[in-house]
Amino acid sequence: MLAGWMRREQRAVIEYLLTEPAVQRELNAGKRLLFTDAQRRKLARAAKRLSRKTLAGIATLVTPDTLVRWYRERVAAKYDGSGRCRPGRARTAPAPRGTVYPAQGA
């Protein structure tokens, strides 16, 4: 009897959690939602655990394809080394001022 009550309670919670984004989508109808990078990462990480079919059944703020794309971009950025590489010779530390080298005095 307790298990049946718990299932009904959980079903009601799930129903509410599915209804809330649908209402928010109606409020933002026609407006473009702007997510921060942190919000995109959070949504992509949570969506990775679910299949596209499951995501399509859930009333999400963005499409399942968008969530998968955000996750793919997140993984690609992790292994992208372009921010660390620069063209040309590697930089060296400048010599401290006032340093006298033995070859200069001769």
MDAnalysis code that builds the backbone (N, CA, C; Angstrom):
import MDAnalysis as mda
import numpy as np

u = mda.Universe.empty(318, n_residues=106, atom_resindex=np.repeat(np.arange(106), 3), trajectory=True)
u.add_TopologyAttr("name", ["N", "CA", "C"] * 106)
u.add_TopologyAttr("resid", np.arange(1, 107))
u.add_TopologyAttr("resname", ["MET", "LEU", "ALA", "GLY", "TRP", "MET", "ARG", "ARG", "GLU", "GLN", "ARG", "ALA", "VAL", "ILE", "GLU", "TYR", "LEU", "LEU", "THR", "GLU", "PRO", "ALA", "VAL", "GLN", "ARG", "GLU", "LEU", "ASN", "ALA", "GLY", "LYS", "ARG", "LEU", "LEU", "PHE", "THR", "ASP", "ALA", "GLN", "ARG", "ARG", "LYS", "LEU", "ALA", "ARG", "ALA", "ALA", "LYS", "ARG", "LEU", "SER", "ARG", "LYS", "THR", "LEU", "ALA", "GLY", "ILE", "ALA", "THR", "LEU", "VAL", "THR", "PRO", "ASP", "THR", "LEU", "VAL", "ARG", "TRP", "TYR", "ARG", "GLU", "ARG", "VAL", "ALA", "ALA", "LYS", "TYR", "ASP", "GLY", "SER", "GLY", "ARG", "CYS", "ARG", "PRO", "GLY", "ARG", "ALA", "ARG", "THR", "ALA", "PRO", "ALA", "PRO", "ARG", "GLY", "THR", "VAL", "TYR", "PRO", "ALA", "GLN", "GLY", "ALA"])
u.atoms.positions = np.array([
    [0.828, -1.190, 0.000],
    [0.000, 0.000, 0.000],
    [0.876, 1.260, 0.000],
    [1.930, 1.232, 0.782],
    [2.832, 2.377, 0.833],
    [3.549, 2.555, -0.513],
    [3.904, 1.428, -1.142],
    [4.588, 1.500, -2.435],
    [3.692, 2.135, -3.498],
    [2.393, 1.812, -3.487],
    [1.460, 2.406, -4.441],
    [1.342, 3.905, -4.252],
    [1.328, 4.348, -3.006],
    [1.245, 5.778, -2.716],
    [2.514, 6.482, -3.193],
    [3.674, 5.838, -2.972],
    [4.940, 6.441, -3.389],
    [4.996, 6.576, -4.917],
    [4.517, 5.531, -5.625],
    [4.511, 5.590, -7.083],
    [3.613, 6.719, -7.582],
    [2.435, 6.870, -6.960],
    [1.527, 7.956, -7.357],
    [2.173, 9.311, -7.099],
    [2.845, 9.432, -5.970],
    [3.511, 10.689, -5.616],
    [4.625, 10.986, -6.626],
    [5.414, 9.982, -6.970],
    [6.487, 10.175, -7.936],
    [5.930, 10.517, -9.316],
    [4.829, 9.871, -9.701],
    [4.201, 10.177, -10.982],
    [3.729, 11.625, -11.022],
    [3.177, 12.109, -9.909],
    [2.722, 13.497, -9.846],
    [3.904, 14.460, -9.959],
    [5.010, 14.125, -9.321],
    [6.199, 14.976, -9.397],
    [6.731, 15.008, -10.822],
    [6.812, 13.849, -11.464],
    [7.295, 13.777, -12.845],
    [6.375, 14.561, -13.777],
    [5.074, 14.440, -13.567],
    [4.123, 15.172, -14.396],
    [4.320, 16.679, -14.253],
    [4.549, 17.131, -13.012],
    [4.789, 18.554, -12.794],
    [6.082, 18.990, -13.478],
    [7.143, 18.176, -13.337],
    [8.426, 18.532, -13.940],
    [8.357, 18.541, -15.463],
    [7.448, 17.780, -16.046],
    [7.262, 17.814, -17.489],
    [6.404, 18.999, -17.919],
    [5.498, 19.429, -17.067],
    [4.594, 20.529, -17.396],
    [5.288, 21.885, -17.267],
    [6.165, 22.012, -16.289],
    [6.817, 23.295, -16.026],
    [7.581, 23.843, -17.239],
    [8.447, 23.053, -17.905],
    [9.125, 23.601, -19.093],
    [8.161, 23.925, -20.236],
    [7.061, 23.168, -20.339],
    [6.090, 23.451, -21.405],
    [5.472, 24.829, -21.200],
    [5.153, 25.159, -19.961],
    [4.597, 26.480, -19.656],
    [5.646, 27.550, -19.928],
    [6.878, 27.285, -19.540],
    [7.939, 28.263, -19.774],
    [8.148, 28.473, -21.273],
    [8.032, 27.406, -22.057],
    [8.164, 27.522, -23.505],
    [7.042, 28.380, -24.076],
    [5.826, 28.235, -23.524],
    [4.703, 29.061, -23.989],
    [4.945, 30.530, -23.669],
    [5.530, 30.802, -22.512],
    [5.812, 32.188, -22.136],
    [6.863, 32.812, -23.044],
    [7.817, 32.011, -23.478],
    [8.905, 32.510, -24.318],
    [8.650, 32.256, -25.798],
    [7.408, 32.035, -26.178],
    [7.080, 31.701, -27.566],
    [7.605, 32.781, -28.505],
    [8.374, 32.354, -29.487],
    [8.905, 33.284, -30.478],
    [10.178, 33.969, -30.050],
    [10.514, 33.928, -28.781],
    [11.736, 34.568, -28.301],
    [12.856, 33.531, -28.279],
    [14.015, 33.982, -28.591],
    [15.169, 33.093, -28.584],
    [15.715, 33.008, -27.163],
    [15.917, 31.789, -26.686],
    [16.476, 31.586, -25.354],
    [17.991, 31.689, -25.433],
    [18.570, 32.472, -24.558],
    [20.015, 32.635, -24.528],
    [20.559, 31.949, -23.281],
    [21.342, 30.907, -23.495],
    [21.937, 30.167, -22.393],
    [23.393, 30.574, -22.247],
    [23.874, 30.566, -21.011],
    [25.296, 30.794, -20.782],
    [26.034, 29.497, -21.075],
    [27.354, 29.579, -21.178],
    [28.140, 28.374, -21.435],
    [27.990, 27.371, -20.295],
    [27.929, 27.853, -19.073],
    [27.772, 26.958, -17.918],
    [26.423, 26.235, -17.981],
    [25.375, 26.939, -18.379],
    [24.054, 26.311, -18.500],
    [24.044, 25.273, -19.616],
    [24.719, 25.586, -20.725],
    [24.800, 24.620, -21.828],
    [25.524, 23.359, -21.386],
    [26.649, 23.546, -20.687],
    [27.398, 22.380, -20.206],
    [26.563, 21.538, -19.258],
    [25.845, 22.192, -18.361],
    [25.019, 21.472, -17.389],
    [23.912, 20.682, -18.082],
    [23.232, 21.299, -19.035],
    [22.167, 20.609, -19.767],
    [22.724, 19.470, -20.618],
    [23.856, 19.707, -21.276],
    [24.448, 18.674, -22.131],
    [24.897, 17.479, -21.303],
    [25.481, 17.737, -20.133],
    [25.943, 16.654, -19.271],
    [24.764, 15.820, -18.774],
    [23.672, 16.484, -18.419],
    [22.487, 15.764, -17.936],
    [21.806, 15.003, -19.073],
    [21.802, 15.580, -20.272],
    [21.131, 14.944, -21.407],
    [21.915, 13.759, -21.939],
    [23.219, 13.709, -21.694],
    [24.047, 12.625, -22.203],
    [23.583, 11.273, -21.652],
    [23.064, 11.261, -20.455],
    [22.616, 10.016, -19.818],
    [21.341, 9.457, -20.441],
    [20.628, 10.291, -21.197],
    [19.352, 9.874, -21.784],
    [19.495, 9.677, -23.288],
    [18.645, 8.844, -23.854],
    [18.670, 8.635, -25.299],
    [17.895, 9.764, -25.988],
    [18.074, 9.876, -27.298],
    [17.331, 10.907, -28.052],
    [15.836, 10.655, -27.991],
    [15.455, 9.398, -28.011],
    [14.032, 9.046, -27.950],
    [13.428, 9.511, -26.621],
    [14.159, 9.290, -25.530],
    [13.688, 9.736, -24.218],
    [13.629, 11.252, -24.159],
    [14.655, 11.900, -24.696],
    [14.674, 13.364, -24.698],
    [13.526, 13.933, -25.522],
    [13.176, 13.261, -26.610],
    [12.063, 13.727, -27.438],
    [10.740, 13.616, -26.686],
    [10.626, 12.626, -25.803],
    [9.400, 12.454, -25.026],
    [9.271, 13.440, -23.886],
    [10.398, 13.989, -23.452],
    [10.388, 14.958, -22.360],
    [10.201, 16.351, -22.956],
    [9.426, 17.176, -22.298],
    [9.224, 18.545, -22.774],
    [10.461, 19.361, -22.401],
    [11.430, 19.428, -23.314],
    [12.673, 20.148, -23.038],
    [12.611, 21.557, -23.612],
    [13.492, 22.413, -23.131],
    [13.555, 23.790, -23.622],
    [14.208, 23.867, -24.997],
    [15.088, 22.927, -25.278],
    [15.751, 22.869, -26.579],
    [15.547, 21.471, -27.157],
    [15.823, 21.310, -28.441],
    [15.606, 20.019, -29.091],
    [16.691, 19.027, -28.665],
    [16.399, 17.738, -28.764],
    [17.410, 16.737, -28.438],
    [18.662, 16.866, -29.305],
    [18.494, 17.247, -30.569],
    [19.652, 17.426, -31.445],
    [20.572, 18.538, -30.940],
    [19.986, 19.596, -30.404],
    [20.777, 20.698, -29.860],
    [21.562, 20.228, -28.642],
    [20.929, 19.455, -27.774],
    [21.610, 18.948, -26.588],
    [22.783, 18.038, -26.964],
    [22.568, 17.181, -27.955],
    [23.633, 16.286, -28.406],
    [24.768, 17.100, -29.032],
    [24.413, 18.135, -29.793],
    [25.431, 18.990, -30.407],
    [26.259, 19.714, -29.343],
    [25.598, 20.236, -28.300],
    [26.316, 20.901, -27.212],
    [27.291, 19.946, -26.542],
    [26.875, 18.703, -26.347],
    [27.764, 17.724, -25.718],
    [28.951, 17.423, -26.637],
    [28.680, 17.263, -27.930],
    [29.741, 16.988, -28.894],
    [30.751, 18.134, -28.923],
    [30.269, 19.371, -28.899],
    [31.158, 20.538, -28.900],
    [31.973, 20.605, -27.616],
    [31.347, 20.219, -26.517],
    [32.032, 20.218, -25.223],
    [33.195, 19.230, -25.237],
    [32.965, 18.035, -25.776],
    [34.014, 17.025, -25.851],
    [35.096, 17.468, -26.828],
    [34.698, 18.049, -27.961],
    [35.671, 18.505, -28.953],
    [36.559, 19.605, -28.376],
    [35.999, 20.503, -27.595],
    [36.775, 21.587, -26.994],
    [37.781, 21.053, -25.983],
    [37.435, 19.950, -25.356],
    [38.324, 19.353, -24.356],
    [39.624, 18.871, -25.002],
    [39.522, 18.325, -26.203],
    [40.692, 17.761, -26.869],
    [41.261, 18.677, -27.951],
    [40.770, 19.892, -28.053],
    [41.255, 20.838, -29.047],
    [42.473, 21.559, -28.480],
    [43.591, 21.444, -29.150],
    [44.807, 22.064, -28.640],
    [45.122, 23.383, -29.304],
    [44.210, 23.931, -30.070],
    [44.509, 25.145, -30.831],
    [44.751, 26.353, -29.937],
    [44.198, 26.397, -28.760],
    [44.411, 27.533, -27.870],
    [45.799, 27.556, -27.274],
    [46.456, 26.414, -27.268],
    [47.782, 26.321, -26.663],
    [48.908, 26.518, -27.674],
    [48.640, 26.380, -28.940],
    [49.678, 26.455, -29.970],
    [49.662, 27.826, -30.638],
    [50.854, 28.335, -30.895],
    [50.991, 29.591, -31.624],
    [51.963, 29.368, -32.764],
    [51.799, 30.085, -33.871],
    [52.744, 29.925, -34.972],
    [54.092, 30.546, -34.628],
    [55.141, 30.033, -35.236],
    [56.468, 30.604, -35.036],
    [57.249, 29.914, -33.939],
    [58.345, 30.532, -33.596],
    [59.254, 29.976, -32.594],
    [58.666, 30.142, -31.202],
    [58.971, 29.194, -30.343],
    [58.488, 29.264, -28.963],
    [59.112, 30.455, -28.253],
    [58.353, 31.093, -27.405],
    [58.841, 32.266, -26.682],
    [59.817, 31.845, -25.592],
    [60.799, 32.721, -25.363],
    [61.738, 32.502, -24.272],
    [61.594, 33.654, -23.290],
    [62.007, 33.423, -22.089],
    [61.922, 34.469, -21.073],
    [62.945, 35.552, -21.384],
    [62.570, 36.832, -21.265],
    [63.537, 37.898, -21.543],
    [64.637, 37.907, -20.478],
    [65.842, 38.328, -20.896],
    [66.967, 38.407, -19.959],
    [66.725, 39.550, -18.988],
    [67.056, 39.358, -17.731],
    [66.870, 40.446, -16.759],
    [67.766, 41.635, -17.102],
    [67.281, 42.833, -16.821],
    [68.049, 44.054, -17.123],
    [69.278, 44.154, -16.203],
    [70.312, 44.672, -16.754],
    [71.519, 44.874, -15.973],
    [72.383, 43.644, -15.882],
    [72.012, 42.595, -16.599],
    [72.806, 41.380, -16.567],
    [74.012, 41.568, -17.495],
    [75.159, 41.283, -16.997],
    [76.381, 41.404, -17.793],
    [76.812, 40.007, -18.191],
    [76.996, 39.817, -19.475],
    [77.456, 38.537, -19.981],
    [78.956, 38.590, -20.222],
    [79.665, 37.519, -19.993],
    [81.116, 37.548, -20.160],
    [81.563, 37.930, -21.574],
    [80.841, 37.597, -22.586],
    [81.240, 37.872, -23.958],
    [81.119, 39.364, -24.291],
    [80.321, 40.098, -23.539],
    [80.126, 41.514, -23.846],
    [81.314, 42.382, -23.413],
    [82.007, 42.011, -22.376],
    [83.099, 42.835, -21.847],
    [84.360, 42.772, -22.677],
    [84.511, 41.843, -23.540],
    [85.760, 41.677, -24.293],
    [85.868, 42.582, -25.470],
])
